[in-house]
Amino acid sequence: MTREAKEPPETTAASGAQEPPAAAATREALRGWLSDRLARQGCREVTLGELSQPDAGYSGRTVFATATWIARDGEPRREELVVRVQPPEQQLFVAPDALRQARTMRGLACRSGVPVPVIWFTEDDPEVFGAPFYVMGRVHGRVPGDVPSWHARGWTTELAPGQRRRLYDNGLAALVALHRVDWRPELGFLAAEGTGSALDRYLVRLERWYEWCGPSRRFGPEILDAGLAWVLDHRPEDPGEVVVWGDARMGNICFGEDLGVAALFDWETATIGPAGIDLGWWLMFERYLCEAQGLRRLDGVPGRDSTIARYRELGGAEIPDIDYYELLAGVVMTLISSRLADVLVDTGRVPPAIAATYPTRAVGLVRESLARIGARQR
């Protein structure tokens, strides 16, 4: 549930105003580091133009920079870059790993139907920015909003119903393409260690995460406990092993002017497991952004059942236990949003009452999923 390099930020360097000391220090540190890295490739005369640090993202720091240099062949180069720094504190996850995200995107590069940003460099030494980081190429386009929901405001509301249908369909097709990737040659590191099926290993990590989130589990704890107990006790015999995005949703997709997919973002929770983990998350998140907020889906955007059917039509695997995976997604979302609520309050971004709305809404989705499963069993 992070905000990557998805939307054009306001620039701070081209306005003529003097940069704050912190921004100037960031610029100099990045210029020196980038100069050293490019010098190893025979490049020289590195300069940084526009640089900004948007106040967005809860699982990492983002820096936008425009760099120019003279390449080995003497030709000038200009690249728009995005620096993603691993959070040293205020973490949403047990063990954030920025370099693992970069490695995932490198492994997915050039895979048909799965566009990702180009990874330029990675750095594991925390000396530069206080934590490991990676540098990727910037992708321009438009991203459906989370806050406010893309079902309520923003550029998606200005599209015609047919355009919205194509937008949504393109996003879902990218998810199907991801699930068809042969992950063993370059993405085997995503597979969790341990015994049992990939789903079993996923649930082991979920239990550890659940315990780690103990202090934050203040929102509907009895509902969350019931949801976790159900997914642990009623796991399906699903041998599926695909690349699981872990945060599969419209708000992590950058779309071009033609409404095609320009890039997929946010690979922090990528793993190997059943495709149902991603489709369940996709369905849950649409409910989180729409019905759970009392909104109606925009004309042209399919509902839950139509999305499941379309996933299959596009070549996705049949997932008979989708109710299970949607409940699993609700449990995970509650843990993330509960930690997020604490981060928002601790950093002074929002008051406690507003922060509490995020996990409270997620708990409501867990309650609804449990009720739907219970009704179908009767």
Helices and strands as residue ranges (DSSP letters): H 21-39, E 44-52, E 61-70, E 76-85, H 98-108, E 119-123, E 133-137, G 155-158, H 161-179, G 188-190, H 198-212, G 214-216, H 221-233, E 242-244, G 250-252, E 253-255, E 261-264, E 271-273, H 276-289, G 291-293, H 304-313, H 322-346, H 352-355, H 357-377
